[in-house]
């Protein structure tokens, strides 16, 4: 009988491949899986997993934690639901490359106030995160918005040839420094100013460097199908691997369009394109309030928007164009303030722009503009706009991974954030596997482990097999559940007893140990 650093005995191993569960015992030595056997094992630390499921640690293919981990490396919300690797830099947002700190810090919808901005590139950012001793692994992507800001600023114009080549070099530089993907967010400034020619050139540069192309497509409402086609065409022209991020159709008149979008993915795969998608198990999204405004209004960034709001004619035009979307793809009752800096509307988190408008004797469009004006255009929202049928349709698709689109790493209360940061993975296991039977446990785990690992070409994670990194989650399939809600988001998931990251026990008997084993993948510590 061999002795190991850690053994996990008595559990049902769901290995991440989709294969049926097996009663196996796991031995771990030097942070790697050294044994998988029916025979009982002994080790320096023995974990009894009787009645529980043992899986690879979950890989969140779509996270924005790169804006939170530097100051919140313990990643409490992630460890509590078995997440051991976060893929960051999504939706075109990444905290590198940096040419002008002030410009890049204020250019995106994500709040960079808690970042030190002590780096200039992917390598520097990765070294900073490694120095924090993160509880989870991180796989970096470089974002189109950051690349564009570094070369063009917030301007609404096409790059010239020399500028485009500089942008391409920034993408390949990030790949050389360990990034695993390149992302676009074509509803966000300044990325939304890019035409398909610019996007294709950058995707080609990314593909030549071996990067995944992840995209928040240009439209998720009435032009979803056109937007998915654009993404597929860009990837096909570049020979890129494609990830269509958080597939959804927003607005009641667009519900059901995900069926055609999935058919396009199937058709592209049949023609040889490596394309998949992902989903979070909620019927609301979360983003910046500025993303609801017309593109011309946010040309030049927050300062330019505030100047336009101070101009009565421009303000009226913005409000008119925003109102035109109400009842079509925006429901003002469903646009809820989630987070914003201190100011006149700080107490309005959890209230919709319709409710705020009524309380002030104005309409939702003017209420939205007032909130933006008073908080320097830095306002996060939760947007209730999707269909539960669409969520389950996408979740069932065999080439769809589970991903959170979250960024909150702690339960320290601030604002009213989307519950997806706290509950995505536990929610799938508790509600969509156990309660509703939408997925088998084996298929759900595959969508959280080997499928996302294959997208970022991480070969030593995502499957429980000999020699693999010991990123492992152990949970009770009868009790695992999310508790975070839109009204009370600050609640951790429960049901997980053990979480190991690179063989380091970060969670034991359901309690944090204080030990951390994460690191930035593809980069030296």
N, C-alpha and C positions, 0 to 999 in steps of 0.2 A: 504494500500500500504506500503510494508516493505521498510526500508532503508538499503542499503548495503554500504560497503566501496567503491566498484566500480561496475558500471553496464555497460553493453554493449548492447545497444538497436538497433533494426532495421536490424540486419545482418542475413544472411542465415547460419545457423549452420550446418557444416559438422562435425559430431561428432567423426570421426576416426574409426568407426566400419565398414564402407562401406555402411551404410544405406543412403537413399536419403536425400538431404539437407532439412532442415526445417527452416522456419522463426521463430526464437525463440530469446528471450532476456535472458541475462546471468547476474546473480547477484553473487558477490564475497565478502566474508567476511573472515577475518583472513587467507588470502592466499588460501582459498578453494572455490570451486563452491558451492554456497548456494541456487541458484535458476536457473531453466531453464523453461521458461514459455512464452506463447504467449502474456501475458499481459505486458504492459510497466512497467518498473521498475524505481525506483528512488534511488539515492545513493549519497555519498559524492563526487564522481567523476563520471560523466556520459559521456560515449563514444558513439558517434553516428556512427554506422556501416552500415548505409543505403547504399545499393548497393554493399556491401562487403561480403566476406565470413569469418566466424568465425570458427576456427579449434583449436584442441589441438596444443600446441607448438610442433615443429618437433623434433624428436629424431634421431640423426645421429649415426647409429649403428656402423660405422667404421670411427673413427677419430684418428689422431695422435696429437691432441692438447695438450696431456700431456707434449710435448716437447716445448710448446709455452705459455701456459696459465699463468705460474708463472709470466712472465714478460709482458704479454698482456691480463690481466684478463677481460678487457672490451669486448673482443670478437666481435669487430665491424662487421667482415665479417659474423658472425653467426646470430647476432640479426637482421641484415639487411635482412635476408632471413627467419626469423621466427623460427630459430633453438634455442631450449631452453635447450636441454640435449645432451651432447656429450659422447659417449661410447669410451673410450680410451684403450691404451694397446694392440693395434692390430698388426698383422703381426709378432708376437713374440717380439715386441719392447715395453718395459715399463721402466720407470726410476727407478724402484725398482724390486727386492731387490738389495741392494748394499753391497758388501763386500769390493771391491777395487774401489774407486771412479775413479781413473785414467783409470783403465781397462774398467769399464762399460761405462764411458763417451766416450771412443774412439772405442768402439766395434761395434756400430751399424751404419746403413746408415743414421739415423736421427741425426740432428745437435743438440748436447746438450750444445753448448757454452753459451746459455742464461739461463741455469738452475743453481741454486745455489748449488745443490747436498748436501743440508743440512740435508737430511733424510737417513734412511737406509732401510725402509720398506714401505708397502702400507699405514699404519697408519700415519707415519711421512710425507709421500708425501701428503696425503689427508689433514692433518692439515695445511701444508704449503699452499696448494691451497685455503683452506677455509679462511686463514688469508689474502689472497689477495682480498677477497670479489668479487668473480667472477660474471660476468653477467649471466653466464649459469650454469646449473647443470652439474655434471660430474659423470659418472659411470666408475669405474676403472676395468681394466683387468690386470692380471699379465702375462708377456710375457716370453715365453720359452727361448729366447735368453738371457734375463737378468738372468733367473734362471740358465741357463747353464754356463754363465760367472761367476756367483757367486761361482759355485762349481768346474768347469773344466777350467775356463779361455777361451781362444780362441782356445783351442786345438782340432784337428781333431782326436778324439778317443771316444770310448764308455765308459760310466761310469762303474765303478765296482758296486757291489751291495750296498755297503755302500754309495757311492756317489749318486747313483740313489735314495736311500731312503732320502738322504739330499735334493735332488731336489724336491722330492714329498712333503717333509715337508714344503719347501718354498712355494709351491703352496697352500697347505692347510692353512699355516699361513696367506697368503694374503686373502684367503677366510674368515678366522676368523676375519680379520681386515676390511672387508667390500667389497672386490673385488667381482665382479659379473661374471667374466669369466677368462678363461685361453686361451692364444692364441699361435699359432705357425706361423712362417714364414719360410717355408722350402726351400726357395731359398736364404735365408740370412745366412751368417756366424754369430755365430757358429751353428745356428739351423739346417742348411742344413747337418751338419755332423752327425745328429741323425739318427739312423736306426729306422724302424717301431717298434721294441721292446721297445726302449726308449720312443718313442712318446706314445705308448699305455699305458705304465705304468704311465706316467704323466697325460694322459687324464683320466685314471681310478681314479687317486688321485683327479683330478679336479671334476669329476662326483660325487665322494663320498662326496665332500664338497658342492655339489649343483651348481657348476659353469657351465656356458655355455662353450663349446669348439669352439673357432673361429679359422679358419685356412686359411692362405694364402698357398694354396696347393703347392706341390713340383714342379709342372711344369704347366705352362699356355700356352705352345706352342704345340709341336708335341706329347707330352705325357700327355696332359690334362686329358684324360679319365682315364688313369692309376692313375693319381694323385687324381682325385675325388674318385675313388674306394678306394684308400688308406685311405683317410679321412673318408669315410663312414665305412670302415671296422674297423678303430680305434675307432670310436664312438660307433659302434654296440658292439664291444668286451667289451667296458668300460661301456656301458649303459649311454652314454653321450648325451646331447642335442648338436647338431652340427650346426654351421654357416659356410658355405663355402663363404669366403670373396671375394668380387668384382669379380664375375664370368666373365671370358673372355677367348677368344682364340686369341693369338697374332701371327702375321705373316700371310701373305696372304694364304699360303698353309694350314693353320689351321682354317681359317674362316669357320664358320658353325658348328664346333665341339661342340659349346654350346648346340645345339639341343640334342645331345647324352648325354651331361653332365646333362641337365635338366631332361632327361628321367631317368637317374640313380637316381636323387633326388626323382622323382616321385615313382620309384620302391622301393626305401628305405622307403619312407613314407608309401607306401602301406603295407610294411612288419612291420610297427610299429615304425620305427626310427623317432625321432623328428629332422628333418633336414630342413633347409631353406638356402637361399642365399641372396646376395645383389649385387647392381650394381650402378655405377655412370654413368651419361648420357653423356659420352665423348668417343671418339675413340682413345684417347691417355692415357697412364698411366704415372706415375711419381715415380721415385725411385733413388737409388744410382747407379752411373755408375759402381761401383765395382760389382754390382749384375749381370752384363753382362759377367764377367770373369769366367773362370773355377774354380771349388771349390778348387782345390789344390793350386791355386794362392793366395787365400785369407785365407788359413790356418794360424792361428797365428795373424790375424788382420792386421791393416794398416802398422805397422812397418815391419812385415814380407813380405807383398806385396812389399813395397818400396825396401827392400833388394833384392827381386827377380828381380825387374825391373832394378836394378843396375848390375845384372848378365846377360851378353849378351845372353847366352844360354837359361836361364830361360825366359828372356824377349821375345826372338824369339819364344819360345814355347807358351807363353801366347798369343802373337799376332797371331800366326798361328791358335790356337784354336778359338780365337775370329773371325778371318776372315772366318773360316769354317761355322759360323752362319749367315754370311751376305747373303742376298737373300733367306734365309730359314726361320729364325724366327727373324732376326734383319735386319732392313733397315737402313744403316748408314745415309741416308738423313733424317730419321725420329728420330734419336737420338740427341736431342737438349739440350744444356747446359742450366740448369735452375738456379742453384745457386752454389756458391763455395766461399771459403775464398779469401781474398786479395792475389794477386799473378799475375804471367805473363798472365794468361788467364782471369782475372777478367772482361775484356771488351768483352768477348766472349759469354756472356749469350745471348740466343736467336739464336745462330748459331749451326748448326749440326756438328757432328764430321766429316762428309764428307766434308762440306764446309771449316772447319778449316784445314783439311788435304790438300785440294786443295790449300789453301792460303799458306801452308808451303811446298808444293811440296812433300807431302807424302800421304800415304793411310789412311783411317779412323781408322784402328786398331792402327797404330802407333800414330796417333793424340790423340786417346783416352788414350793411355798409357802415352803420354807426359803430358796431362792435369792432370791425376791422380798423376803423379810423382811430378809435380810442385805445387800441392795443397793438399799434404799429404793424398791423396786418399779420400778426403772429397768433392765429387762432386755430385750434384743432377742433374738429367736429366728429361726431358719430352720425352716419347717414343711413337711416332705415329705408332701404329701397329695393331689396331683393326678395325672391320667392323661395320658400322652403323646398318646394318641388324641384327648383333649379339646383339648390344646394345638394340635395340627395342624388339628382341625376348626374351632376359632375363628380360627386364623391364616389359613385359606383364605377365610373369609367376606369378601365384597367390601367390606363396611362396617366392617371391623376394621383399626385402625391398630396399628403396632408401638410399644410404649412400655415403659419399663424398670421403673418403680416404684422406682428406685434413688435413692441420695443420696450415695454415697461418691465423692468427687472426686479422691482422691489415692491413691498406692500406699504411703503411710506406714502401716505395719502397726499395726492396732488391732483386736483381736478376730478373729472369723471371719465376715465379712459375706457376704451373698448375692452370687454372681457376676454378677447382672444389672446392677449398676452398671458393671462392667468390660466386659461382653461382649454385651449384648442385640442391638445392631444388627449387629455383625460375625458373631454367631452365626446370625442369620437368613440373612445373605448366604452364609456358609460352609457351614452345615449344612442349612438348609431350602431354599436355592436350589441351590447347587452339588452337594451330596452327596445330598440326598433328592429334589430336584425337586418339592417341595411347592408352590413358587411360581416363576414366571418372575422374572428379575431386574427386568424392567420393573414387574411388579406389586408386588414387594417394595419397590422404591424408591418407588412411589406411596404405599404404606402408611406410609412413613417421611417423606414430604415434602408433597406436595400435599394428601393427605387430612388429616393433622393441621393443616396451615396453614389449611385451610378451616374446621376446627372452631373455631379461635380468631379467625377472620376477619382473618388477616394476609394482606394482598393483595399484598405485594411480596416474598414468600418462598415456598419450596416448589416452584417451577417454574423451570427454566432458560429464560428468554426475555428479550427486550430490555427494558431498563429495570428489571429486577428487582435486588434487593440481591444482591451477589456473595457469598452464602453457598454455598460449593462444596466438594464432597469428591471426591477422585480416589483410586481404589483398583484393585488387581489382582484381577479376579474369580476367578482361578485359585488365589490364595493367601490371600485375606482370611479371617480366622478368629478366633474367641475362644480364649483360653487359660485364663481364670479358671475355677476349679472350686470346688465346695463345700469340698473339703479344702485347696486352695491358691488362695484367691480373688485374691491380690494380684498379678495378672498382666494387663498391658495387652493389648488386641487388636492384631493386626498385619495388614498388607496395605494400609494407607492410606499414600499417599506425600505427598499435599497436602491441606490443609484451609485454606480461606479463610473468614474471618468479616467481613462487611461490607468485603470486598476486602483485608483484612489477612491476610497469610500467617502462620498460627499453626503450621502443620506444612509443612515442605518436605523432600523426599527422605526422608520418614519420621522426621524429627527435629524436635523443638520449636524454634522460632525465638526464643522469648522475647517476640515481639510479640503483642499482644492487641487484638481489635477488637470485642468484645462490648459489649452495653448492655442496659438494661431497655427493652423495647419499649413504645411508647405513652407514654414519659416522657422529658422533656428531661434531657440529661446534666448 
